[in-house]
Amino acid sequence: MLLAEIAFAQGDLEGAETEAREALSGGDRRPGARLVLADVFNARGNPRQAIALLSQTLDDGIRDESVHAKLAITYVWIGDFDKAEEVLRGFEETDDLAILLAFGKLALTRQLLSEAQGWFERALVVDPTNPMIKLNLGIIALAEGRLTDAEVFLEEAVAGSPGSFEGWNNLGAVHARQGNAEGALAAWERAHEINPEVIGVLFNLGLAHAQVGASGAGYRVFRRVRIPRRAGPTEAAGPLHGTTAADSSVARSLRYAGQGRRSRMARACRALGWLGLASIVARRCAFARPTSARGPA
């Protein structure tokens, strides 16, 4: 069982699955092997398999709080909030960390910020140094405009979990809203290193470069932005296509950056007001399905 957990932590999904299935074949009724196997399914983008496994685990009489928590989080991930609430029903008075986090994630995804904050503050009492709790409290503070609190929580979150895309991305949003363009640039560069596939971060990076006077760097970043074509679900991604506000704004920013005139680019950035992308990307991290390849946390 320990080997399965180690393999999953190292990103060895095949090894984790093999070790977990071996533990299950030996008649191990502890929830650990099932939880690791559910993590493997989620990491591969198969949450329905994880749900089926965890539901069967409960049906088999293996009723551990960690199973309820993992099942609820997976339901939240696929957007089935009613099912998540049903799984968590009856655990409201618990001090189990995983359950408290699941309640918090459910409330946060529903944008019930005060309720979510209450759950995460209870979780913080149980584990005062947990970076995931700090991340979520930072996201809530940012959404409510409490920028100082958001900065403190998110700085602590990335200190405890330096590989957190959500932590660095939201910290960039905080710095942008504080008017700290250099801080925003540094945070978004780190987020981009962790997950280079997120278009919004590239866009923010381009604007941040321009804001600090590096119009050439901003131009190069904008050139890398690719907006998915909107003709149909099978259409491949292409450069700067479509008629959405984001599409036209990238194209407009690219034109300004290409002229290489810092003053004009700076005026453009101020006029665009960062297009609200700092807040948009932060909200997406808070309320959308997780972007991590490892599935729901």
Secondary structure, DSSP 8 states (H G I E B T S, - for coil): -HHHHHHHHTT-HHHHHHHHHHHHHTT--SSHHHHHHHHHHHHTT-HHHHHHHHHHHHHTT---HHHHHHHHHHHHHHT-HHHHHHHHTT-TT---HHHHHHHHHHHHHTT-HHHHHHHHHHHHHH-TT-HHHHHHHHHHHHHTT-HHHHHHHHHHHHHH-TT-HHHHHHHHHHHHHHT-HHHHHHHHHHHHHH-TT-HHHHHHHHHHHHHTT-HHHHHHHHHH--EE--S-TT--EETT-SSSHHHHHHHHHHHHHHTT-HHHHHHHHHHHGGGGHHHHHHHHHHHS----TT---
